[in-house]
Amino acid sequence: MRAKTTRFLTIRRAYTVIKGVSPPKKGGNIMQTVPFLALQRHFSRLGPDIALWLRDQYGSRTQVNVPLLGRAVYLFAPDDLHDMLVRRHDQFIKPRLLNRLTTASFGQGLFTSDGEAWRKRRKLMQPHFHHVHIRRYADRMVAHAAKMSDSWHNGETRPLDADMHALTFRILLDTLFSSDADAHQTDHIADAMHDLGAGLTAATRNPLYAALPTWFPLPALRRRRRGEQALTRLVGEAISQRRAMGEDSAPHDVLSLLVFSRDEETGALLDDRAIHDELVTLYIAGHETTALTLGWAFVALAQQPHAEAALHAELDSVLGGALPTAESLAQLPYTQAVIKEVLRLYPPAWFIAREPVADVMLDGGDVLPKGALVLGVSYGTHRDPTHYPDPLAFRPERWLGDLEKSLPKGAYLPFGLGPRTCIGNGFALMESQLTLATLAQRWRLSLVDTPRHAVGTLTLAFGAPVRVRVGRR
């Protein structure tokens, strides 16, 4: 009954609160226009749920004219997403609007760069994220999850989102730098990341921030700048220490891979700024997205007892109380299905943004104008009943058959598609599965608070702290 109520409230919320807008009948692939003021007013309340309303009332392509910033286009059809990200990916770049908000923080790392600079950096880094290399981090992931599990006490109330962020932060810190930093250094890094993340979140909620210089004396920009400066200093110190060690003495971690990697054509090492940009990108992207995946996983499991019971049964049968390993993941198909279903319903990066470098004509004649902000909204695509029966229900078992093979290209893209697919997708999937298995084999979490989405954020974050009560199994 709870699941049905949740789904009904989600649909009702997405369809009834938007007043003052009279949507036309859907027109297939004929692009419709939604009034900006109405969209903006209600998006601030609905957040990502507005994608469902746009898709169902305006069709698979919707556009809005944003004052001072130009055209924004929302795409939901898998074929359109595949067209933009794969078939014609070279006709799009990362949006300059978003880059103005993020480049000061991310620099010219993989997240923001384009063209030849991006291709060379991707080619240099890709081998280090091969499954053979990332498996070496599995034991570290499990050790950190087991440490958190040991710190929980039966019946206590825990802050779910804060715990998952703390866990993935520790894992990332260990992955980048081989071992935990001391408490003093960790506090500085955490403070810098919090300042940077909070500043970025505030800025992305108002795209007009992109037009302001970074020194402009607004609280959000000042906080972001403080975080950027602190991270620059901390990362610079780490690079200098590693160079001083030398390649033969350096530990096997991501920092060493970056410091001692050479361009296969020129033999040149990455300079300090390039290493900084990639480390900061991994800092920000590497722990936030996985923390959200784990947080929403425990929310969904708490709301669906049958799925929780199936997960526990698999963990008990396969692991028998032992900690999971990289090798045991192949024997945990339901655990993998839980993560896949969470990524379908709650993709951490709930849209993918691109900008056409020239006018691009889609099938059916609609045109994406040069310079437009084009959003491939995976949140809406993943919840389309055309491809997913009972799309708002949390049903991990849907992934146990041949669903993934039968889906059209572009219907499932939690890590993007094409050449710019997230380079850390394998790492994130392994981390999510191992940490979920480690925690869930000992604990059952029940919700104290009702979770809700944040609004106006680039990720599918929680809108308020979510407390859970942990019970020993």
N, C-alpha and C positions, 0 to 999 in steps of 0.2 A: 504493500500500500504506500509506503514511504517513497519508493522509487517513482510510482505513478504520480503522486502529488508533486514531487520535485519537478518532473518533466512538465506537468501541467502549468505550474507556476512559472517555469522558464518560458514556455510558449506565451502564456498570458502576458507576462511582463514585456516580452518583445513585441507584442502586437497591439496592445491596447493603450499604452501610455503615450503613444505618439499621436498627438492631436494637431490640427492645423495643417496637415499634409494630406492631400488627396491623391494617392498613388494611382497611376494609370493601370490598366490591365497589362499583364505581362505580355511582352512581345517577342518571345524567343530570344534571338540574338540581336534584336534591334535595341540599341542603347537608349536608355531612358535617363532623364535628368531629374534629380531631387533638389529641392530648394535648400540652399546652404544654411540659412538661419534656422530652419526647422531641424535639419540634420544635426547641426552643431548643438542646439539647445538640448535635444534628447540624447545625443551621443554622450553628453556629460553625465547623464543618468544611467544609460544602458551599457556603456562600454562595448565590449565585443559582441554582446547579444544583438546589437543593431544590425550585424551582418546577416542574421537570419531574416530579419524584416526586409532589408534591402533586397536580398536574394529572392525571397518568395513574392514580394509585391512589385518589384521593379525588374526582375529577371536576372539573367546571369551577367549582365553588364550594366553598370550604373555610373553616371558621371555627376559631378557637382562642380560648380564654378566658385572657387574660394577667393574672396576679395584680396587683392594685392599679390596673391601667390599664384593664381592661374587655375588650370584644370586639374582635377583629381578624378581618377577612374578606378572603380572597384570591379574586379573580375572574380567570378566564382566557378565558371565552367572548367573542368579538368583540361579540356583541349586547349582553351585559351591560356591556362597556366603553363601547360607543357610547351605551347608555342612560344611564350615569352621567355621561359627559363631554359629551354633546350633547343628547339628547332631554330629559333631566331634570336638566341641569346646575345649574339654579337651586335644586334641592333638596339641594345639597351645598356645603360650604365647604372651604377648605384646613384640614387637621386641626389642632386647637388644640395637640395634643401636639407635633407637629413644629414648629409656629410658636413654641412656647416654647423650642425648641432653636435656632431660626434667627433670630427677630425681632431679638434684640440685635445680630446681625451684619448682617442684610438690612434692618432697619427696616421701614417700611411701603411697600416697593417692590412692583413687579408680582408678585414671587414669593410674597409673604406676604399681601398685602392682599386684601380681599374686598368684595363689595357695591358701593355707589355710589362709594366711594373708588377701588376698582379700576377700575370702568368709566370714570370720568373720566380716570384716569391712562392707561389703555390707549388711549382715544380720542385723547388728547393725543400719545402717543408713536407710535402705529401708522403715521402717514404717513411718519415718518422712517425706517422700516424697509421701505418700499416698494422693489421691485427697482430702480426708477429711481435711488433715492438710494444704495442699497448698492453699486451697480455702480461708483460713484466710488472705492470702496476696493479694487477688484480689483488695480490696479497696485501698491498698497502691499503687499498680501498676497504677490504674486508676488516683489516686490523682497526682502522678508524671507526668503522661502523660498529664493530664489536665493543670498542671502548665506549662509544656512546650508549650502546645497549647495556653495558655493565653499570653505567651511571644512573640509569632509570630505576625507580622504585615502584613496586606494586601499588596501584591505587593513586599515585600522585598525578597532578595535573601539569602538563607540559605545554610550552608554546611551540606548536607544530612547525610553523614557518621559520621561526628563529632557530629551532633545532636543526632543521634540514639545511638551512643556510650555513650554520656553524659546521655541520658535518661535511658538506661539499666544499666549503672553504678550506678546511683542514686537509681534505684529500687533494685539492688543487695545489695548496701550498707545498705539500709533500711531493706531488708529481713534478712541480716546477723546480723545486730546490732540494729534493731528496730527503729532507727531514724537517721536522717541525722547527719553526723559528722559536727563539725563547719568548717568554710571555711578553716582555717589554716590546720586542720587535713586532710580535703578532698584533699587539694592541695598536701600534702605529699603523700597520698595514690595514687592519680592520677599519680604523678610523678614516684612513685615506679613501678606502674603497666605499665606505658608507657616505662620506661627503661627496665623492664623485658620482656615485649612483643616485643619491638624492638630488643632486644638482641636475644631472642628466634627465631624471624623471620629471622634475619641475619644468625644465626647458622644453621637453618634447610634448608636454601638455598644451603648450602655447607655441605654435610654429612661428609666431612673430619674433620669438627669441632669436631665430636664425638670422634675422636682419641686424641684430645688435652686435657691437664689438665685444670680444670676450672680457674686456676690462670694465664694461658698463656696470655701475654700482647697484645691481639688483641682488637680493639675497641668494637666489638660486644660482646666478652666475658666479657670485663670490664664493659660494660653497663648492661649486664644481671646480673653480680655479684652485681653491685650497687643496682639494683632493688630488688634482692633477699634479700640482707642484710636489706634494708629499710622495706620490707614487713615482714620479720622475726621480726623485732623490733616492728612494729605497731601491728601485730597480737599478739605477746607476751604480749603487754600492755593490749590489749582488753581481753585476756584470764584471766589475773591476776585481772582485774577489775571485771569481771563477777564472778569469784570464790569468791571474797571478798563479793559480794552481797548475795550469798547463793541462793539455788534453789527456796525457797519460794518467795523471793523478786525479782528474776531475770525476765526480760521480756520474753515473748514468741517469740523467734526468733531462727534462725539456730544456732547461737553461743551458746545459752543456751541449745539447744538440744544436741549439741556436748559435752559441758562442763559437763553436768549432766547425760548423757547416761551411762548405765552400761551394761557390758557383761552379758547376761542372764545366762551363765553357771558359771562364776566366780564372778560376781558382781563387777568386777573391773571397775573403771572409765578410760576413755581415758586419756593418758598422754598428756602433753602440745605439744609435737612434733607431735603426731597423730592429734590433733585438728588443729594445724598449717597447716599440710599437706592437710587436707580436706578443710580448709578455703581458702588456696591459690589455690587449684584446682577449687573451686567454683568461686573465684575471676576471674581467668583467663578464665575458660570455660563458666561461667554463664552469663557474659555480652557480650562477643565477639560474640558468635554464634547468640544470639537473636538480637543483633544490626545489624548483617549482614542480618538476615532474614527480619527485618523491612526495611533496606535499599534497598534490592533487591525487596521487595514487592512494595515500592513506585516507583521504577524504572519501574517495569513491568506494574503497573497501569497507569503510565504516558505514556507508549508506547502503551497501549491497551485501548482506550477510552470506548469501549463497556463494558469491565470488570470493569473499574472505575465507570461507570454509574450504573451498576448492584449492585456494592457494596454500592454506595451512596443511591440507592433506598431502599435497605434492611435496612440500618442504619436509614434512615428517617422513614420508615414504622414501624419498631420495637421499636426504641428508642424514636422517637418523640422529639429529642433534649435533652433527659436525658442522663446522663452518663451510660455506660454499667456496668453491674455487673457480678459476677460469674454465677448467676442464668439466666441472659439474654443470655448467650452464646448459650444455647440450641435452642434459637429462631433465631440464626444468622448463618444458614448453609452456606450461600455464603461467609461470612467472614471467616469461617473455611476453606472453599474450596480454598479461595485465599491463605491462609497460607500453605495449603497442596500442592498447585501447585507451590508456591515459593520454598518450601522445595524439591520438585521434580526437578525443573530446577536449583536451586541454593542451593544445600545442603551445609550448612556452613562448615562441615567437609566432604570434597568431596571424601575422600577415607578412608578405614579402614585397618589398618596395623596389621599383625600377623606374627609370626615366628613358623614354625613347630618344635616340640621337637624331632621328628623322621621323617623319610621319610613317606610321605602321598601320597597314590595312589588315584587319582581322577577317576571318571567314564571314561572309554575309555582308561585307561592305563597311562595317563600322571602322572608324579611324582613331587610332591613338595618336594625338598630335605631338609633335616634337616638343620636348620640354615638360610634358605633363607628368604629374605624379601618378604612377600606376601601381595599384595595390592588389596583389594576388592574395585574397583573403582565405587562407587555409582553414580558419575557424569555421567559416560558412561552408566551404567545400567538404570538409570532414563530417559535417552534420547534414548532408544532403540525402534525403530518403531514396533518391534515385540509385545511389550506390551502397547505402548502408540501411538495411531494414531496421526499423525502430531506432532511428539515428541518435536520439537523445538518451537512450538507455546505455548504461555501462555493462557491456557484455563481452568480457575477454574471450569467451569461447568462440566468438565469430572468427578469431584469427587462427584457430586450431586446424582449419581445413585449408582450402585453396583460395580463400577470399583474396589474398594479396596478389596472387597471379591473375585473378579474374578482373581486378579493378582496371579501369582505363588509366592510361598514363596521365598523371597530374591529379588523381583523385586522393592520393595519400602522400603528403609531403611535409612531414614534421621537421625535416632537416633541409628542406629545399629540394631542388632538382637541378640536373645539368652540371656544367663545369663548376658552378659555384655552390654545389652541395656542401653543407657544413663539413669542414675538414675533420672535425672532432666527433662525427656522428658515431663511429664505432666505439670510441672511448666513452661517450655519454651513455650509450646503450649498455655497455658492460658495467659501468659504474652504477647505473640505475638498477639493473637486475641484481647485482651482487649486494648492494646496500639494502635493497628491499628484502631480499632473501635473508640477510643477516638479522635484520630487525624483526621481520614478521615471524621468523621461526620461534622467537621467544616472547613476543608481545602482541597483544590485541589492543588496538586504539579505538576509542569511542569519542565522538565529538561532544564537546562542551558548548562550543559556539557554532552558529550557522555560517558557513563560509560564503563569501561573495567575491566577485571579480573586482579588481581595481578598474578605474576608468581613466582613459587618457594616457595609458602607458604603452610602451613598445612591447612589453612582455605580458603574459597572462598571470600577473601577480595577484595576490590576495588583496582585497580592498581594506581589510582590517585584520588584526591578529586573530589567529584561530587556535584556541586551546583544545587539547585532547586529554583524556584520562587514559593512562596506560595500565593495562592489566596483564599480569603474567599468565601465559597459556599453561 
